[in-house]
Amino acid sequence: MKKLTLLAVTLGSLVAGVGCHRNTREAAKDDVEEAGDKTENAAEKAADKTEDAVENAGDKIEDATDK
């Protein structure tokens, strides 16, 4: 009886460990995807700001040469 109980506890621990590992791996994958999305959003914002700055500089140059 003790051997069967010990075997059941051991198998239960292994199954729980595999399940935890899978959850950890999936959580890490989600974190990487989220970080990628944040990086992409930051790059898009930086590109928009750069475009706005270039347009503003072009407008100032155009205004200065018109006078």
N, CA, C and O atoms as a CHARMM CRD file, in Angstrom:
* protein
*
  268
    1    1 MET  N      0.82300  -1.19500   0.00000 PROA 1      0.00000
    2    1 MET  CA     0.00000   0.00000   0.00000 PROA 1      0.00000
    3    1 MET  C      0.86300   1.25300   0.00000 PROA 1      0.00000
    4    1 MET  O      0.57000   2.21100  -0.71600 PROA 1      0.00000
    5    2 LYS  N      1.92700   1.25100   0.80100 PROA 2      0.00000
    6    2 LYS  CA     2.79200   2.42200   0.86900 PROA 2      0.00000
    7    2 LYS  C      3.49200   2.66800  -0.47000 PROA 2      0.00000
    8    2 LYS  O      3.68900   3.81200  -0.88000 PROA 2      0.00000
    9    3 LYS  N      3.86500   1.57600  -1.14400 PROA 3      0.00000
   10    3 LYS  CA     4.53300   1.72600  -2.44000 PROA 3      0.00000
   11    3 LYS  C      3.58700   2.34700  -3.46100 PROA 3      0.00000
   12    3 LYS  O      4.00300   3.20100  -4.24400 PROA 3      0.00000
   13    4 LEU  N      2.33800   1.93800  -3.46700 PROA 4      0.00000
   14    4 LEU  CA     1.36700   2.50200  -4.40800 PROA 4      0.00000
   15    4 LEU  C      1.10500   3.97300  -4.10100 PROA 4      0.00000
   16    4 LEU  O      0.97600   4.78700  -5.01500 PROA 4      0.00000
   17    5 THR  N      1.02600   4.31000  -2.82200 PROA 5      0.00000
   18    5 THR  CA     0.81000   5.70500  -2.43400 PROA 5      0.00000
   19    5 THR  C      1.99500   6.55300  -2.85000 PROA 5      0.00000
   20    5 THR  O      1.82300   7.64900  -3.38300 PROA 5      0.00000
   21    6 LEU  N      3.21400   6.04400  -2.60400 PROA 6      0.00000
   22    6 LEU  CA     4.42500   6.76800  -2.98200 PROA 6      0.00000
   23    6 LEU  C      4.49600   6.93900  -4.50000 PROA 6      0.00000
   24    6 LEU  O      4.86500   8.00300  -4.99500 PROA 6      0.00000
   25    7 LEU  N      4.13900   5.88100  -5.23200 PROA 7      0.00000
   26    7 LEU  CA     4.13000   5.95800  -6.69100 PROA 7      0.00000
   27    7 LEU  C      3.11200   6.98800  -7.17100 PROA 7      0.00000
   28    7 LEU  O      3.40700   7.75800  -8.08500 PROA 7      0.00000
   29    8 ALA  N      1.92700   7.02000  -6.57900 PROA 8      0.00000
   30    8 ALA  CA     0.89000   7.97900  -6.96700 PROA 8      0.00000
   31    8 ALA  C      1.33700   9.40200  -6.68800 PROA 8      0.00000
   32    8 ALA  O      1.10800  10.30000  -7.49900 PROA 8      0.00000
   33    9 VAL  N      1.97600   9.61300  -5.53600 PROA 9      0.00000
   34    9 VAL  CA     2.46300  10.95200  -5.19100 PROA 9      0.00000
   35    9 VAL  C      3.56000  11.38200  -6.16200 PROA 9      0.00000
   36    9 VAL  O      3.58400  12.52900  -6.60900 PROA 9      0.00000
   37   10 THR  N      4.46100  10.46400  -6.48400 PROA 10     0.00000
   38   10 THR  CA     5.54800  10.77400  -7.41300 PROA 10     0.00000
   39   10 THR  C      5.00700  11.12200  -8.79100 PROA 10     0.00000
   40   10 THR  O      5.41500  12.12100  -9.38200 PROA 10     0.00000
   41   11 LEU  N      4.10400  10.31700  -9.30200 PROA 11     0.00000
   42   11 LEU  CA     3.51500  10.59500 -10.61600 PROA 11     0.00000
   43   11 LEU  C      2.73000  11.90800 -10.60600 PROA 11     0.00000
   44   11 LEU  O      2.77800  12.67400 -11.56800 PROA 11     0.00000
   45   12 GLY  N      2.01700  12.15900  -9.52500 PROA 12     0.00000
   46   12 GLY  CA     1.27800  13.42100  -9.41500 PROA 12     0.00000
   47   12 GLY  C      2.20800  14.61700  -9.44200 PROA 12     0.00000
   48   12 GLY  O      1.90300  15.63600 -10.06200 PROA 12     0.00000
   49   13 SER  N      3.34500  14.49300  -8.76900 PROA 13     0.00000
   50   13 SER  CA     4.31900  15.58200  -8.76000 PROA 13     0.00000
   51   13 SER  C      4.90300  15.82100 -10.14300 PROA 13     0.00000
   52   13 SER  O      5.09500  16.96500 -10.55600 PROA 13     0.00000
   53   14 LEU  N      5.18300  14.74500 -10.85300 PROA 14     0.00000
   54   14 LEU  CA     5.72300  14.87400 -12.20900 PROA 14     0.00000
   55   14 LEU  C      4.73000  15.54100 -13.14300 PROA 14     0.00000
   56   14 LEU  O      5.09500  16.41700 -13.92700 PROA 14     0.00000
   57   15 VAL  N      3.48400  15.12900 -13.05800 PROA 15     0.00000
   58   15 VAL  CA     2.44300  15.72600 -13.90300 PROA 15     0.00000
   59   15 VAL  C      2.28200  17.20400 -13.57800 PROA 15     0.00000
   60   15 VAL  O      2.16700  18.03000 -14.48300 PROA 15     0.00000
   61   16 ALA  N      2.27400  17.53800 -12.30900 PROA 16     0.00000
   62   16 ALA  CA     2.14300  18.94400 -11.90900 PROA 16     0.00000
   63   16 ALA  C      3.34800  19.74200 -12.38700 PROA 16     0.00000
   64   16 ALA  O      3.20200  20.88100 -12.82900 PROA 16     0.00000
   65   17 GLY  N      4.53100  19.15300 -12.30000 PROA 17     0.00000
   66   17 GLY  CA     5.74600  19.84100 -12.75300 PROA 17     0.00000
   67   17 GLY  C      5.71900  20.12200 -14.23600 PROA 17     0.00000
   68   17 GLY  O      6.10400  21.20600 -14.67300 PROA 17     0.00000
   69   18 VAL  N      5.26300  19.14600 -15.02100 PROA 18     0.00000
   70   18 VAL  CA     5.16100  19.34000 -16.47500 PROA 18     0.00000
   71   18 VAL  C      4.13700  20.41900 -16.77600 PROA 18     0.00000
   72   18 VAL  O      4.36300  21.25100 -17.65500 PROA 18     0.00000
   73   19 GLY  N      3.02600  20.42300 -16.07100 PROA 19     0.00000
   74   19 GLY  CA     2.00300  21.44700 -16.28900 PROA 19     0.00000
   75   19 GLY  C      2.51800  22.82300 -15.94500 PROA 19     0.00000
   76   19 GLY  O      2.23900  23.78000 -16.66800 PROA 19     0.00000
   77   20 CYS  N      3.25600  22.94900 -14.87200 PROA 20     0.00000
   78   20 CYS  CA     3.83100  24.24400 -14.48400 PROA 20     0.00000
   79   20 CYS  C      4.84200  24.71500 -15.50900 PROA 20     0.00000
   80   20 CYS  O      4.89200  25.89800 -15.84700 PROA 20     0.00000
   81   21 HSD  N      5.65900  23.77500 -16.01200 PROA 21     0.00000
   82   21 HSD  CA     6.64900  24.13900 -17.02800 PROA 21     0.00000
   83   21 HSD  C      5.96400  24.65800 -18.28400 PROA 21     0.00000
   84   21 HSD  O      6.40500  25.64400 -18.87400 PROA 21     0.00000
   85   22 ARG  N      4.88700  23.99700 -18.69200 PROA 22     0.00000
   86   22 ARG  CA     4.15600  24.42400 -19.88000 PROA 22     0.00000
   87   22 ARG  C      3.58900  25.83000 -19.66700 PROA 22     0.00000
   88   22 ARG  O      3.67000  26.67600 -20.55700 PROA 22     0.00000
   89   23 ASN  N      3.01600  26.07500 -18.48900 PROA 23     0.00000
   90   23 ASN  CA     2.46400  27.39500 -18.19800 PROA 23     0.00000
   91   23 ASN  C      3.55300  28.45100 -18.19200 PROA 23     0.00000
   92   23 ASN  O      3.34900  29.55800 -18.69000 PROA 23     0.00000
   93   24 THR  N      4.70400  28.12200 -17.63600 PROA 24     0.00000
   94   24 THR  CA     5.82400  29.06600 -17.60700 PROA 24     0.00000
   95   24 THR  C      6.29200  29.37500 -19.01900 PROA 24     0.00000
   96   24 THR  O      6.55900  30.52800 -19.35500 PROA 24     0.00000
   97   25 ARG  N      6.39100  28.33700 -19.84500 PROA 25     0.00000
   98   25 ARG  CA     6.83400  28.52600 -21.21700 PROA 25     0.00000
   99   25 ARG  C      5.84300  29.40000 -21.98600 PROA 25     0.00000
  100   25 ARG  O      6.24900  30.29500 -22.72700 PROA 25     0.00000
  101   26 GLU  N      4.55500  29.14400 -21.81400 PROA 26     0.00000
  102   26 GLU  CA     3.52900  29.93300 -22.50400 PROA 26     0.00000
  103   26 GLU  C      3.52900  31.37400 -21.99500 PROA 26     0.00000
  104   26 GLU  O      3.35300  32.31100 -22.77500 PROA 26     0.00000
  105   27 ALA  N      3.72400  31.55000 -20.69100 PROA 27     0.00000
  106   27 ALA  CA     3.78400  32.90700 -20.14200 PROA 27     0.00000
  107   27 ALA  C      4.98600  33.65400 -20.70500 PROA 27     0.00000
  108   27 ALA  O      4.89000  34.84000 -21.02000 PROA 27     0.00000
  109   28 ALA  N      6.11400  32.96700 -20.83300 PROA 28     0.00000
  110   28 ALA  CA     7.30800  33.59700 -21.39800 PROA 28     0.00000
  111   28 ALA  C      7.06600  33.97100 -22.86100 PROA 28     0.00000
  112   28 ALA  O      7.48800  35.03600 -23.31000 PROA 28     0.00000
  113   29 LYS  N      6.39400  33.10300 -23.59300 PROA 29     0.00000
  114   29 LYS  CA     6.07400  33.38600 -24.99500 PROA 29     0.00000
  115   29 LYS  C      5.17000  34.61600 -25.08700 PROA 29     0.00000
  116   29 LYS  O      5.37500  35.48200 -25.93800 PROA 29     0.00000
  117   30 ASP  N      4.17900  34.68400 -24.21300 PROA 30     0.00000
  118   30 ASP  CA     3.28800  35.85200 -24.18600 PROA 30     0.00000
  119   30 ASP  C      4.06000  37.12500 -23.85800 PROA 30     0.00000
  120   30 ASP  O      3.81700  38.17500 -24.45200 PROA 30     0.00000
  121   31 ASP  N      4.99600  37.02800 -22.90700 PROA 31     0.00000
  122   31 ASP  CA     5.80000  38.19600 -22.53700 PROA 31     0.00000
  123   31 ASP  C      6.64100  38.67500 -23.71100 PROA 31     0.00000
  124   31 ASP  O      6.76600  39.87800 -23.93700 PROA 31     0.00000
  125   32 VAL  N      7.21800  37.73800 -24.45800 PROA 32     0.00000
  126   32 VAL  CA     8.03200  38.09700 -25.62000 PROA 32     0.00000
  127   32 VAL  C      7.17000  38.76700 -26.68600 PROA 32     0.00000
  128   32 VAL  O      7.58300  39.76000 -27.28500 PROA 32     0.00000
  129   33 GLU  N      5.98400  38.23200 -26.92100 PROA 33     0.00000
  130   33 GLU  CA     5.08200  38.83300 -27.90900 PROA 33     0.00000
  131   33 GLU  C      4.67200  40.24000 -27.48100 PROA 33     0.00000
  132   33 GLU  O      4.61600  41.15200 -28.30500 PROA 33     0.00000
  133   34 GLU  N      4.38600  40.41200 -26.19700 PROA 34     0.00000
  134   34 GLU  CA     4.00300  41.72300 -25.68900 PROA 34     0.00000
  135   34 GLU  C      5.15900  42.71800 -25.82200 PROA 34     0.00000
  136   34 GLU  O      4.94800  43.87400 -26.18900 PROA 34     0.00000
  137   35 ALA  N      6.36500  42.27200 -25.52700 PROA 35     0.00000
  138   35 ALA  CA     7.53200  43.13800 -25.67000 PROA 35     0.00000
  139   35 ALA  C      7.74000  43.52300 -27.13300 PROA 35     0.00000
  140   35 ALA  O      8.09300  44.66400 -27.43300 PROA 35     0.00000
  141   36 GLY  N      7.52300  42.58000 -28.03400 PROA 36     0.00000
  142   36 GLY  CA     7.63000  42.86800 -29.46600 PROA 36     0.00000
  143   36 GLY  C      6.59600  43.90000 -29.90600 PROA 36     0.00000
  144   36 GLY  O      6.90400  44.79600 -30.69200 PROA 36     0.00000
  145   37 ASP  N      5.37800  43.77500 -29.40300 PROA 37     0.00000
  146   37 ASP  CA     4.32900  44.74000 -29.73200 PROA 37     0.00000
  147   37 ASP  C      4.68400  46.12900 -29.21200 PROA 37     0.00000
  148   37 ASP  O      4.49000  47.12700 -29.90700 PROA 37     0.00000
  149   38 LYS  N      5.20400  46.19000 -27.98500 PROA 38     0.00000
  150   38 LYS  CA     5.58700  47.48600 -27.40900 PROA 38     0.00000
  151   38 LYS  C      6.71200  48.11800 -28.20900 PROA 38     0.00000
  152   38 LYS  O      6.71300  49.32600 -28.44200 PROA 38     0.00000
  153   39 THR  N      7.67300  47.29800 -28.63000 PROA 39     0.00000
  154   39 THR  CA     8.78500  47.81000 -29.43000 PROA 39     0.00000
  155   39 THR  C      8.29000  48.33700 -30.76400 PROA 39     0.00000
  156   39 THR  O      8.72400  49.39200 -31.22700 PROA 39     0.00000
  157   40 GLU  N      7.38400  47.59800 -31.37600 PROA 40     0.00000
  158   40 GLU  CA     6.82500  48.02700 -32.66200 PROA 40     0.00000
  159   40 GLU  C      6.06000  49.34600 -32.50800 PROA 40     0.00000
  160   40 GLU  O      6.19600  50.24300 -33.34000 PROA 40     0.00000
  161   41 ASN  N      5.26800  49.46100 -31.45800 PROA 41     0.00000
  162   41 ASN  CA     4.51200  50.69300 -31.21600 PROA 41     0.00000
  163   41 ASN  C      5.44600  51.86900 -30.97100 PROA 41     0.00000
  164   41 ASN  O      5.21000  52.96700 -31.47400 PROA 41     0.00000
  165   42 ALA  N      6.50200  51.64300 -30.20200 PROA 42     0.00000
  166   42 ALA  CA     7.46500  52.71800 -29.93000 PROA 42     0.00000
  167   42 ALA  C      8.16000  53.15400 -31.21700 PROA 42     0.00000
  168   42 ALA  O      8.39700  54.34400 -31.42200 PROA 42     0.00000
  169   43 ALA  N      8.48400  52.20200 -32.08000 PROA 43     0.00000
  170   43 ALA  CA     9.12800  52.52700 -33.35100 PROA 43     0.00000
  171   43 ALA  C      8.18700  53.33700 -34.24600 PROA 43     0.00000
  172   43 ALA  O      8.61100  54.28200 -34.91200 PROA 43     0.00000
  173   44 GLU  N      6.92100  52.96000 -34.25500 PROA 44     0.00000
  174   44 GLU  CA     5.95100  53.70300 -35.05900 PROA 44     0.00000
  175   44 GLU  C      5.78200  55.12500 -34.54300 PROA 44     0.00000
  176   44 GLU  O      5.69600  56.06400 -35.33500 PROA 44     0.00000
  177   45 LYS  N      5.73400  55.29400 -33.23000 PROA 45     0.00000
  178   45 LYS  CA     5.62000  56.63600 -32.65200 PROA 45     0.00000
  179   45 LYS  C      6.84500  57.47400 -32.97700 PROA 45     0.00000
  180   45 LYS  O      6.72800  58.65600 -33.30100 PROA 45     0.00000
  181   46 ALA  N      8.02300  56.86300 -32.89200 PROA 46     0.00000
  182   46 ALA  CA     9.25700  57.58900 -33.21100 PROA 46     0.00000
  183   46 ALA  C      9.27500  57.99800 -34.68300 PROA 46     0.00000
  184   46 ALA  O      9.70500  59.10000 -35.02100 PROA 46     0.00000
  185   47 ALA  N      8.81100  57.11300 -35.54700 PROA 47     0.00000
  186   47 ALA  CA     8.76000  57.43400 -36.97200 PROA 47     0.00000
  187   47 ALA  C      7.78600  58.58100 -37.22900 PROA 47     0.00000
  188   47 ALA  O      8.06900  59.47000 -38.03200 PROA 47     0.00000
  189   48 ASP  N      6.64700  58.56100 -36.55300 PROA 48     0.00000
  190   48 ASP  CA     5.67100  59.64400 -36.71700 PROA 48     0.00000
  191   48 ASP  C      6.24900  60.97900 -36.24500 PROA 48     0.00000
  192   48 ASP  O      6.07500  62.00300 -36.90400 PROA 48     0.00000
  193   49 LYS  N      6.93600  60.96100 -35.10400 PROA 49     0.00000
  194   49 LYS  CA     7.53600  62.19300 -34.58700 PROA 49     0.00000
  195   49 LYS  C      8.62100  62.69900 -35.52300 PROA 49     0.00000
  196   49 LYS  O      8.74400  63.90600 -35.73000 PROA 49     0.00000
  197   50 THR  N      9.40700  61.79700 -36.08900 PROA 50     0.00000
  198   50 THR  CA    10.46200  62.18900 -37.02800 PROA 50     0.00000
  199   50 THR  C      9.84700  62.80000 -38.28000 PROA 50     0.00000
  200   50 THR  O     10.32400  63.81600 -38.78600 PROA 50     0.00000
  201   51 GLU  N      8.79500  62.17700 -38.76800 PROA 51     0.00000
  202   51 GLU  CA     8.11300  62.70400 -39.95600 PROA 51     0.00000
  203   51 GLU  C      7.55500  64.09900 -39.68000 PROA 51     0.00000
  204   51 GLU  O      7.67500  64.99600 -40.51400 PROA 51     0.00000
  205   52 ASP  N      6.94800  64.27900 -38.51400 PROA 52     0.00000
  206   52 ASP  CA     6.41100  65.59300 -38.14700 PROA 52     0.00000
  207   52 ASP  C      7.52700  66.62900 -38.04700 PROA 52     0.00000
  208   52 ASP  O      7.35800  67.76500 -38.49200 PROA 52     0.00000
  209   53 ALA  N      8.65600  66.25100 -37.47200 PROA 53     0.00000
  210   53 ALA  CA     9.77400  67.18400 -37.32900 PROA 53     0.00000
  211   53 ALA  C     10.33500  67.57400 -38.69000 PROA 53     0.00000
  212   53 ALA  O     10.68600  68.73400 -38.90900 PROA 53     0.00000
  213   54 VAL  N     10.42100  66.61800 -39.60100 PROA 54     0.00000
  214   54 VAL  CA    10.93000  66.90400 -40.94700 PROA 54     0.00000
  215   54 VAL  C      9.96700  67.83300 -41.68600 PROA 54     0.00000
  216   54 VAL  O     10.40000  68.76900 -42.35800 PROA 54     0.00000
  217   55 GLU  N      8.68400  67.58100 -41.56600 PROA 55     0.00000
  218   55 GLU  CA     7.69400  68.45000 -42.20900 PROA 55     0.00000
  219   55 GLU  C      7.74800  69.85400 -41.63100 PROA 55     0.00000
  220   55 GLU  O      7.67000  70.83800 -42.36700 PROA 55     0.00000
  221   56 ASN  N      7.88300  69.94700 -40.31300 PROA 56     0.00000
  222   56 ASN  CA     7.96600  71.24700 -39.66500 PROA 56     0.00000
  223   56 ASN  C      9.21800  71.99900 -40.12200 PROA 56     0.00000
  224   56 ASN  O      9.15600  73.19700 -40.40000 PROA 56     0.00000
  225   57 ALA  N     10.34000  71.30600 -40.20000 PROA 57     0.00000
  226   57 ALA  CA    11.57600  71.93800 -40.65800 PROA 57     0.00000
  227   57 ALA  C     11.43800  72.39000 -42.10500 PROA 57     0.00000
  228   57 ALA  O     11.89200  73.47400 -42.47100 PROA 57     0.00000
  229   58 GLY  N     10.81100  71.55600 -42.92300 PROA 58     0.00000
  230   58 GLY  CA    10.59600  71.93100 -44.32800 PROA 58     0.00000
  231   58 GLY  C      9.71400  73.16200 -44.44600 PROA 58     0.00000
  232   58 GLY  O      9.96700  74.02700 -45.28400 PROA 58     0.00000
  233   59 ASP  N      8.68500  73.24900 -43.61900 PROA 59     0.00000
  234   59 ASP  CA     7.80900  74.42100 -43.62300 PROA 59     0.00000
  235   59 ASP  C      8.57500  75.67800 -43.21500 PROA 59     0.00000
  236   59 ASP  O      8.37600  76.74400 -43.79800 PROA 59     0.00000
  237   60 LYS  N      9.44600  75.55600 -42.22200 PROA 60     0.00000
  238   60 LYS  CA    10.22500  76.70500 -41.77700 PROA 60     0.00000
  239   60 LYS  C     11.20500  77.16500 -42.85200 PROA 60     0.00000
  240   60 LYS  O     11.39100  78.36400 -43.06500 PROA 60     0.00000
  241   61 ILE  N     11.81700  76.21800 -43.51500 PROA 61     0.00000
  242   61 ILE  CA    12.73300  76.56700 -44.61900 PROA 61     0.00000
  243   61 ILE  C     11.96100  77.23200 -45.74100 PROA 61     0.00000
  244   61 ILE  O     12.42000  78.21800 -46.31700 PROA 61     0.00000
  245   62 GLU  N     10.80300  76.70400 -46.05000 PROA 62     0.00000
  246   62 GLU  CA     9.97300  77.28500 -47.12200 PROA 62     0.00000
  247   62 GLU  C      9.54400  78.69700 -46.74400 PROA 62     0.00000
  248   62 GLU  O      9.58300  79.59500 -47.58500 PROA 62     0.00000
  249   63 ASP  N      9.13500  78.90900 -45.49800 PROA 63     0.00000
  250   63 ASP  CA     8.73500  80.23000 -45.05100 PROA 63     0.00000
  251   63 ASP  C      9.90500  81.20700 -45.09600 PROA 63     0.00000
  252   63 ASP  O      9.73800  82.36900 -45.46600 PROA 63     0.00000
  253   64 ALA  N     11.09000  80.73200 -44.71700 PROA 64     0.00000
  254   64 ALA  CA    12.26100  81.59900 -44.69400 PROA 64     0.00000
  255   64 ALA  C     12.69100  81.98300 -46.11600 PROA 64     0.00000
  256   64 ALA  O     13.15700  83.10200 -46.33200 PROA 64     0.00000
  257   65 THR  N     12.54500  81.09200 -47.06800 PROA 65     0.00000
  258   65 THR  CA    12.95300  81.41600 -48.43000 PROA 65     0.00000
  259   65 THR  C     11.90800  82.22000 -49.18500 PROA 65     0.00000
  260   65 THR  O     12.21700  82.82400 -50.21200 PROA 65     0.00000
  261   66 ASP  N     10.67200  82.23700 -48.69100 PROA 66     0.00000
  262   66 ASP  CA     9.61900  83.01100 -49.34200 PROA 66     0.00000
  263   66 ASP  C      9.74600  84.49400 -49.03200 PROA 66     0.00000
  264   66 ASP  O      9.24100  85.32300 -49.79000 PROA 66     0.00000
  265   67 LYS  N     10.40500  84.84600 -47.94200 PROA 67     0.00000
  266   67 LYS  CA    10.47000  86.25700 -47.53200 PROA 67     0.00000
  267   67 LYS  C     11.48700  87.03400 -48.26300 PROA 67     0.00000
  268   67 LYS  O     11.64500  88.23000 -48.01600 PROA 67     0.00000
